[in-house]
Amino acid sequence: MAPRVQNLTVADVKQMIASHLAWQGNPNLKVGAVEESGDRLIIAEIVTQNGSLVQRLQFDCTTGSMQPTR
């Protein structure tokens, strides 16, 4: 089975993370920097309200897969 093509954009990833954080209901977390990395990756950060890094995530633009990264 071929992977489903997502064609994710930076705006898509920001919205996905913001929606997930809102669903979790933790007012101390927010979307941090979200940037393209190479031709098919987007790196996104979840940070505290004061800007401390909580988690960095890597999204594959073509498949939509996500994994934690450093």
KELO-276505 format. One record per atom (N, C-alpha, C): x, y, z; atom name; chain. Coordinates in steps of 0.2 Angstrom, whole numbers, padded with zeros to 4 digits. Last residue first. Layout:
{x: X y: Y z: Z atom: CA chain: A}
...
***
This chain:
{x: 0078 y: 0079 z: 0090 atom: N chain: A}
{x: 0082 y: 0084 z: 0095 atom: CA chain: A}
{x: 0083 y: 0090 z: 0091 atom: C chain: A}
{x: 0061 y: 0074 z: 0089 atom: N chain: A}
{x: 0068 y: 0075 z: 0086 atom: CA chain: A}
{x: 0071 y: 0079 z: 0091 atom: C chain: A}
{x: 0047 y: 0063 z: 0087 atom: N chain: A}
{x: 0051 y: 0067 z: 0091 atom: CA chain: A}
{x: 0058 y: 0068 z: 0088 atom: C chain: A}
{x: 0037 y: 0062 z: 0072 atom: N chain: A}
{x: 0041 y: 0059 z: 0077 atom: CA chain: A}
{x: 0045 y: 0064 z: 0081 atom: C chain: A}
{x: 0025 y: 0059 z: 0060 atom: N chain: A}
{x: 0028 y: 0064 z: 0065 atom: CA chain: A}
{x: 0032 y: 0060 z: 0070 atom: C chain: A}
{x: 0019 y: 0059 z: 0043 atom: N chain: A}
{x: 0021 y: 0056 z: 0049 atom: CA chain: A}
{x: 0025 y: 0061 z: 0053 atom: C chain: A}
{x: 0015 y: 0065 z: 0031 atom: N chain: A}
{x: 0011 y: 0067 z: 0037 atom: CA chain: A}
{x: 0014 y: 0064 z: 0043 atom: C chain: A}
{x: 0021 y: 0062 z: 0019 atom: N chain: A}
{x: 0017 y: 0057 z: 0022 atom: CA chain: A}
{x: 0013 y: 0059 z: 0028 atom: C chain: A}
{x: 0027 y: 0074 z: 0015 atom: N chain: A}
{x: 0023 y: 0070 z: 0010 atom: CA chain: A}
{x: 0019 y: 0065 z: 0013 atom: C chain: A}
{x: 0033 y: 0081 z: 0026 atom: N chain: A}
{x: 0027 y: 0084 z: 0023 atom: CA chain: A}
{x: 0023 y: 0080 z: 0018 atom: C chain: A}
{x: 0035 y: 0074 z: 0042 atom: N chain: A}
{x: 0037 y: 0073 z: 0035 atom: CA chain: A}
{x: 0031 y: 0076 z: 0031 atom: C chain: A}
{x: 0040 y: 0083 z: 0056 atom: N chain: A}
{x: 0035 y: 0081 z: 0052 atom: CA chain: A}
{x: 0037 y: 0079 z: 0045 atom: C chain: A}
{x: 0047 y: 0082 z: 0072 atom: N chain: A}
{x: 0048 y: 0082 z: 0065 atom: CA chain: A}
{x: 0043 y: 0079 z: 0061 atom: C chain: A}
{x: 0047 y: 0092 z: 0087 atom: N chain: A}
{x: 0044 y: 0087 z: 0083 atom: CA chain: A}
{x: 0046 y: 0088 z: 0076 atom: C chain: A}
{x: 0052 y: 0095 z: 0103 atom: N chain: A}
{x: 0053 y: 0097 z: 0096 atom: CA chain: A}
{x: 0051 y: 0091 z: 0092 atom: C chain: A}
{x: 0046 y: 0101 z: 0119 atom: N chain: A}
{x: 0047 y: 0096 z: 0114 atom: CA chain: A}
{x: 0048 y: 0098 z: 0107 atom: C chain: A}
{x: 0049 y: 0112 z: 0127 atom: N chain: A}
{x: 0046 y: 0106 z: 0130 atom: CA chain: A}
{x: 0048 y: 0100 z: 0125 atom: C chain: A}
{x: 0059 y: 0127 z: 0129 atom: N chain: A}
{x: 0057 y: 0121 z: 0125 atom: CA chain: A}
{x: 0055 y: 0115 z: 0129 atom: C chain: A}
{x: 0052 y: 0142 z: 0135 atom: N chain: A}
{x: 0056 y: 0136 z: 0137 atom: CA chain: A}
{x: 0054 y: 0130 z: 0132 atom: C chain: A}
{x: 0043 y: 0153 z: 0134 atom: N chain: A}
{x: 0048 y: 0151 z: 0129 atom: CA chain: A}
{x: 0052 y: 0145 z: 0130 atom: C chain: A}
{x: 0033 y: 0155 z: 0144 atom: N chain: A}
{x: 0039 y: 0159 z: 0144 atom: CA chain: A}
{x: 0045 y: 0157 z: 0139 atom: C chain: A}
{x: 0024 y: 0145 z: 0140 atom: N chain: A}
{x: 0022 y: 0152 z: 0139 atom: CA chain: A}
{x: 0028 y: 0157 z: 0140 atom: C chain: A}
{x: 0034 y: 0132 z: 0133 atom: N chain: A}
{x: 0030 y: 0135 z: 0138 atom: CA chain: A}
{x: 0029 y: 0142 z: 0137 atom: C chain: A}
{x: 0033 y: 0124 z: 0116 atom: N chain: A}
{x: 0036 y: 0128 z: 0122 atom: CA chain: A}
{x: 0031 y: 0130 z: 0127 atom: C chain: A}
{x: 0036 y: 0114 z: 0103 atom: N chain: A}
{x: 0031 y: 0115 z: 0108 atom: CA chain: A}
{x: 0035 y: 0118 z: 0114 atom: C chain: A}
{x: 0041 y: 0116 z: 0087 atom: N chain: A}
{x: 0043 y: 0116 z: 0094 atom: CA chain: A}
{x: 0036 y: 0117 z: 0098 atom: C chain: A}
{x: 0045 y: 0107 z: 0071 atom: N chain: A}
{x: 0040 y: 0111 z: 0076 atom: CA chain: A}
{x: 0042 y: 0111 z: 0083 atom: C chain: A}
{x: 0051 y: 0106 z: 0055 atom: N chain: A}
{x: 0052 y: 0105 z: 0062 atom: CA chain: A}
{x: 0048 y: 0110 z: 0066 atom: C chain: A}
{x: 0047 y: 0097 z: 0041 atom: N chain: A}
{x: 0045 y: 0103 z: 0045 atom: CA chain: A}
{x: 0047 y: 0101 z: 0052 atom: C chain: A}
{x: 0054 y: 0091 z: 0026 atom: N chain: A}
{x: 0053 y: 0090 z: 0033 atom: CA chain: A}
{x: 0051 y: 0097 z: 0036 atom: C chain: A}
{x: 0057 y: 0091 z: 0012 atom: N chain: A}
{x: 0051 y: 0088 z: 0014 atom: CA chain: A}
{x: 0050 y: 0087 z: 0022 atom: C chain: A}
{x: 0069 y: 0098 z: 0010 atom: N chain: A}
{x: 0064 y: 0099 z: 0005 atom: CA chain: A}
{x: 0057 y: 0095 z: 0007 atom: C chain: A}
{x: 0075 y: 0107 z: 0025 atom: N chain: A}
{x: 0076 y: 0103 z: 0019 atom: CA chain: A}
{x: 0070 y: 0103 z: 0014 atom: C chain: A}
{x: 0063 y: 0112 z: 0035 atom: N chain: A}
{x: 0070 y: 0109 z: 0035 atom: CA chain: A}
{x: 0071 y: 0104 z: 0030 atom: C chain: A}
{x: 0052 y: 0125 z: 0039 atom: N chain: A}
{x: 0054 y: 0120 z: 0035 atom: CA chain: A}
{x: 0062 y: 0118 z: 0036 atom: C chain: A}
{x: 0047 y: 0128 z: 0056 atom: N chain: A}
{x: 0051 y: 0129 z: 0050 atom: CA chain: A}
{x: 0052 y: 0124 z: 0046 atom: C chain: A}
{x: 0041 y: 0135 z: 0070 atom: N chain: A}
{x: 0039 y: 0130 z: 0065 atom: CA chain: A}
{x: 0042 y: 0132 z: 0059 atom: C chain: A}
{x: 0043 y: 0139 z: 0087 atom: N chain: A}
{x: 0045 y: 0140 z: 0081 atom: CA chain: A}
{x: 0043 y: 0134 z: 0076 atom: C chain: A}
{x: 0029 y: 0134 z: 0097 atom: N chain: A}
{x: 0035 y: 0138 z: 0096 atom: CA chain: A}
{x: 0036 y: 0139 z: 0089 atom: C chain: A}
{x: 0013 y: 0134 z: 0104 atom: N chain: A}
{x: 0017 y: 0132 z: 0098 atom: CA chain: A}
{x: 0023 y: 0137 z: 0098 atom: C chain: A}
{x: 0012 y: 0131 z: 0122 atom: N chain: A}
{x: 0010 y: 0134 z: 0116 atom: CA chain: A}
{x: 0015 y: 0132 z: 0110 atom: C chain: A}
{x: 0007 y: 0128 z: 0139 atom: N chain: A}
{x: 0010 y: 0126 z: 0133 atom: CA chain: A}
{x: 0007 y: 0130 z: 0127 atom: C chain: A}
{x: -0002 y: 0131 z: 0149 atom: N chain: A}
{x: 0006 y: 0133 z: 0150 atom: CA chain: A}
{x: 0010 y: 0131 z: 0144 atom: C chain: A}
{x: -0014 y: 0127 z: 0148 atom: N chain: A}
{x: -0013 y: 0133 z: 0146 atom: CA chain: A}
{x: -0006 y: 0136 z: 0147 atom: C chain: A}
{x: -0019 y: 0112 z: 0142 atom: N chain: A}
{x: -0014 y: 0114 z: 0147 atom: CA chain: A}
{x: -0012 y: 0121 z: 0144 atom: C chain: A}
{x: -0029 y: 0105 z: 0134 atom: N chain: A}
{x: -0031 y: 0110 z: 0140 atom: CA chain: A}
{x: -0026 y: 0112 z: 0144 atom: C chain: A}
{x: -0029 y: 0096 z: 0124 atom: N chain: A}
{x: -0026 y: 0094 z: 0130 atom: CA chain: A}
{x: -0028 y: 0099 z: 0136 atom: C chain: A}
{x: -0034 y: 0105 z: 0114 atom: N chain: A}
{x: -0038 y: 0099 z: 0116 atom: CA chain: A}
{x: -0035 y: 0096 z: 0123 atom: C chain: A}
{x: -0024 y: 0114 z: 0112 atom: N chain: A}
{x: -0030 y: 0116 z: 0115 atom: CA chain: A}
{x: -0034 y: 0110 z: 0118 atom: C chain: A}
{x: -0014 y: 0105 z: 0107 atom: N chain: A}
{x: -0013 y: 0108 z: 0113 atom: CA chain: A}
{x: -0019 y: 0111 z: 0116 atom: C chain: A}
{x: -0021 y: 0102 z: 0095 atom: N chain: A}
{x: -0019 y: 0097 z: 0099 atom: CA chain: A}
{x: -0018 y: 0100 z: 0106 atom: C chain: A}
{x: -0021 y: 0115 z: 0089 atom: N chain: A}
{x: -0027 y: 0111 z: 0090 atom: CA chain: A}
{x: -0026 y: 0105 z: 0095 atom: C chain: A}
{x: -0007 y: 0117 z: 0087 atom: N chain: A}
{x: -0012 y: 0122 z: 0091 atom: CA chain: A}
{x: -0018 y: 0118 z: 0093 atom: C chain: A}
{x: -0004 y: 0107 z: 0079 atom: N chain: A}
{x: -0001 y: 0107 z: 0085 atom: CA chain: A}
{x: -0005 y: 0111 z: 0090 atom: C chain: A}
{x: -0011 y: 0110 z: 0067 atom: N chain: A}
{x: -0012 y: 0104 z: 0070 atom: CA chain: A}
{x: -0009 y: 0104 z: 0077 atom: C chain: A}
{x: -0006 y: 0123 z: 0064 atom: N chain: A}
{x: -0013 y: 0122 z: 0066 atom: CA chain: A}
{x: -0014 y: 0115 z: 0070 atom: C chain: A}
{x: 0007 y: 0121 z: 0061 atom: N chain: A}
{x: 0005 y: 0125 z: 0067 atom: CA chain: A}
{x: -0002 y: 0124 z: 0069 atom: C chain: A}
{x: 0005 y: 0112 z: 0050 atom: N chain: A}
{x: 0008 y: 0110 z: 0056 atom: CA chain: A}
{x: 0007 y: 0114 z: 0062 atom: C chain: A}
{x: -0001 y: 0122 z: 0041 atom: N chain: A}
{x: -0004 y: 0115 z: 0043 atom: CA chain: A}
{x: -0002 y: 0113 z: 0049 atom: C chain: A}
{x: 0010 y: 0131 z: 0039 atom: N chain: A}
{x: 0003 y: 0133 z: 0042 atom: CA chain: A}
{x: -0001 y: 0127 z: 0045 atom: C chain: A}
{x: 0019 y: 0123 z: 0033 atom: N chain: A}
{x: 0021 y: 0126 z: 0040 atom: CA chain: A}
{x: 0014 y: 0128 z: 0043 atom: C chain: A}
{x: 0010 y: 0110 z: 0025 atom: N chain: A}
{x: 0014 y: 0116 z: 0025 atom: CA chain: A}
{x: 0015 y: 0118 z: 0032 atom: C chain: A}
{x: 0010 y: 0093 z: 0018 atom: N chain: A}
{x: 0009 y: 0098 z: 0023 atom: CA chain: A}
{x: 0013 y: 0104 z: 0022 atom: C chain: A}
{x: 0006 y: 0083 z: 0008 atom: N chain: A}
{x: 0008 y: 0090 z: 0006 atom: CA chain: A}
{x: 0007 y: 0095 z: 0012 atom: C chain: A}
{x: 0002 y: 0070 z: 0009 atom: N chain: A}
{x: -0001 y: 0075 z: 0013 atom: CA chain: A}
{x: 0000 y: 0082 z: 0011 atom: C chain: A}
{x: -0002 y: 0054 z: 0002 atom: N chain: A}
{x: 0002 y: 0061 z: 0001 atom: CA chain: A}
{x: -0002 y: 0066 z: 0005 atom: C chain: A}
{x: 0000 y: 0038 z: 0009 atom: N chain: A}
{x: -0005 y: 0044 z: 0007 atom: CA chain: A}
{x: -0001 y: 0050 z: 0007 atom: C chain: A}
{x: 0010 y: 0026 z: 0003 atom: N chain: A}
{x: 0008 y: 0030 z: 0008 atom: CA chain: A}
{x: 0004 y: 0036 z: 0005 atom: C chain: A}
{x: 0003 y: 0011 z: -0005 atom: N chain: A}
{x: 0007 y: 0017 z: -0005 atom: CA chain: A}
{x: 0005 y: 0022 z: 0000 atom: C chain: A}
{x: 0004 y: -0006 z: 0000 atom: N chain: A}
{x: 0000 y: 0000 z: 0000 atom: CA chain: A}
{x: 0004 y: 0006 z: 0000 atom: C chain: A}
***
